[in-house]
Amino acid sequence: MPISFDESKRIFKLDTKTSSYIFQVFEQNYLVHLYYGAYIPDNGVEDLAMRCCNASFSPANAIIGEHGFSVDSWPMEYSCNGTGDMRISALAIKNHCGNASTDVRYVSHRIFKGKPALCGLPSLYTMSDDDATTLEIETIDKVTGAKVFLLYTVFENYGAMTRSVRVENSSDKPMDIQRVYSACVEFPTMDYNMMHLYGMWCKERTLTSHHLAHGIQSVHSKRGSSSHTHNPFVALAKDDATEDFGEAFGFNLVYSGNFAADIEVDFNSSTRLIMGINPTDFCWRLDPGESFTAPELVMVYSNAGVGEMSRIFHRLYSNHLIRGEWKNKKRPLLINSWEAAYFDFDDDKLVAFAERAKELGIEMLVMDDGWFGVRNDDRRSLGDWYVNENKLKGGLSSLIERVNALGLNFGIWYEPEMISPDSDLYRAHPDWCLQVPGREKSIGRNQYILDMSRKDVRDNIYEQMASVLRNNKIDYVKWDFNRNLTEVGSALLPPERQQEVYHRFVLGTYELMGRIVNEFPHILLENCSGGGGRFDPGMLYFSPQIWCSDNTDPIERLTIQFGTSMCYPVSTVGAHVSACSRTGYETKGNVAMSGTFGYELDPIKLTEEERRIVKKQVKDYHKYYDVIHFGDLYRLIAPTENSHRCAWGYVSQDKSEALFTFVTMLRCQNPTFYVRLKGLDPDKYYIDDETDEIHSGALLMNAGFNLKNRPCSDGTSYTIYLKEVKNK
Ligand code: DGJ
C-alpha cells in the first residue's frame, strides 16, 4: 500500500518505488515531519524529528516541552504563523479580531485510491484509480475555526507526489487568509544546492545553482504570471549529486500567477522549504462556510541524479498533466507568420507562404498577430476580435479555404486577457480593465489588462473568440500574454477583497481557457507570453505546448531549452527554425528538433540550398518524432560547461533506438573528443545510421563516442542516430 498509517505510533508513511515520505501525529496532535528521501522499509523512525538544540528563547509548549519539543526547532509538517515557530510559515489566518496567530492540529484523516481534482485549479490527474493514492488530513485551528485539509497524492510508479491545501471556514465569522502555501517540506541538514530557473524576455529559464546558506533564500513572481524572471521550479540537489548520481528533490508549482518558493536554513542547520501562492499582495476573505484551495505542488525525488529527476517530471507530465486529443497525437509541423511578416501581411501573402511551405512538406500555417480590428501595429485593437477584411479580403473563411486547398491546416493568434486603449472594446467598457481608483494605469506594450476576475468580461471575450472558432475551420490557437500586471484592482470587488484580484485573475484565465478547450477539443492550443513568460504546469494543463522563447537564435536557445528541460518534457517546448543569421540551417534545425519543431520565417526568401536542408529536416522530423517525443532525455554536456559544446540525446523506452545531438558553440582547439553516451542498453549493439559502424551500448557509454572528424567550427552541429542490431 503506497500510503499507510501506523495506529500505535500514529505515523503516516507515503511510499513510491524509490522514495518515502513520513510524518507523525505527535503529542497534542501536532503534525511533526520525520523523513523524506530514498525508500526505507521502516516505520519506527519517530526519533528523526528530535532536535537537540533550541534557538535562544525558543518557546516550548508547557505540557510537552519537557521532551525537548518546540515548534521553533522541530520539523513541522505544515508550519503556522505566530504561535511559536519563528521560521518561515506556510499558513497565516487573520481572525475577525484582527489577529493572525495560527495553529492547526490533527483531527482525522482518510486514505483513498485515485486523486481528486482541485476546485477551479489545474492539477495532475489519474486515468484510473490505480494510478495514485491520496491521503487527506483534516486539521483545525480551534481558535479561528479554520479547518485546514492537507492533501497528499502518491504516484507510486514515478517517485513523485503532489501536495495541496484546502481551508474551510467552519466558524460563524469571516476570516482572512494572509498566506497559504501549498506545502512545507523539511530536511534535517543544509548540504544541498538550490537549483532554479531565472531569466528575462529572450533568456527564459536559465539554470542557476548555489549552495544553501543560513537564512532565507527565495525565488518568486509578483508579476501576475509565473513570468520570464523566475519559474515556479526549484530543486535541492545533495552536495555530491551530479546529473547522473545522487539525490535530487524537484518542486514545481502547478500555477500561472504570483508564486513564492522560500527556503530557510535555521539555527540547527536544518532546511525548510515552503512553496505556493506569493503572499505579497494576497489576502483572501473567507466567509463562513466558504473554502479556499491552494494550487498543487509537484514533488519529485530522484536518487539517480538531476537527470533522472527531470525524466520523472517528463513522464509524469506527459501522462498525468497534458490532456485532451493532443496528448499523444503527433503535433503538426507548422510555419508561423510572425518573424516572416510581423503585422505586414494580407491574404495573398499568407497564401503565398502556404504554397511555398507546402512544397517543403510543412503541414500547417499559423497566422500570428495582426489579423483583427485595425491591428497594423502593436498600438491598437486588442479586444476587438473580428477579422480585418482590409487585410484578409475575402474574410477569414475564404483565406482558410485557400490554405486548406493547398493541403495545409490553419492556426490563428489571440491575446485574450489584453485590451488596447485604442480599441472598440475599451471605448465601450473602460471599467473592464484592471485599475485602482485615482491611479494612472501603467501601460505595457501599449496595452492594458482585462479584469479576468469578472464573469462579464470573460463572457464577452469567450463569445468573441468562440464565434470565430465556431465559424471557421481552425485547427490551432496560439494564446499570447504580453505584459505584467500592474494597478491590480477590480471595479466590482469590495475593499476587503481587492487583494484577491491577482489570484482571481489566474482563476478567471483558467476558466476561460477551460471553456475554449472544452468547446473546441480538436484545437491544438499553444500558450505563449512574449515567448516563455508563462511556461508553467498550470498552463500545460490546458495547452500541450508553449512557445519557449522569442529568442530563436539556436546558440542562445541551447541555454533556454536546457533549463526548460529541468522539468518540462520536450513535447511541450515550442521551438522553430527562424531566419536569424548566427548559424546555418542545420544547427537551427537540430536545436528546434528538441521541441515541437516548426518554422518562423518567410519561406519565399529561402535559397535553393536552404530549401534542400529544410526538406531534409522535414524528413528527419518524421523519422525521429517518436524517439524524441516518447523517448527519455539524457543531457550529456550542458551549454554552460567550459567545453563550448552542448550535447544531449533521446533514447526510446525499449532502448532500441537513440538520437544524440552535438552542437559546437565556439570553435574547439581539439577536434578529437570523446563523449560518453547515456541511457543505452549496455548489452545491446547499435548501428550508426550514417557510418554503419556497430558498437555495444557498453562501449558507447563507457569509452564514449569518438567525435573524430566531425564539424567543430562555431555554430556547427550534427546528430547521431543509433539503432539496435540484433545479429551483430
Ligand atoms: C509575442 C510572441 O512571443 C510572438 O511569438 C508573437 O506572437 C508576438 N507576441 C505577437 O505580438
Residues whose N, C-alpha, C, O or C-beta is under 5 A from the ligand:
A	BS01	DGJ	W338 D368 D369 D480 C528 S529 G530 G531 D550
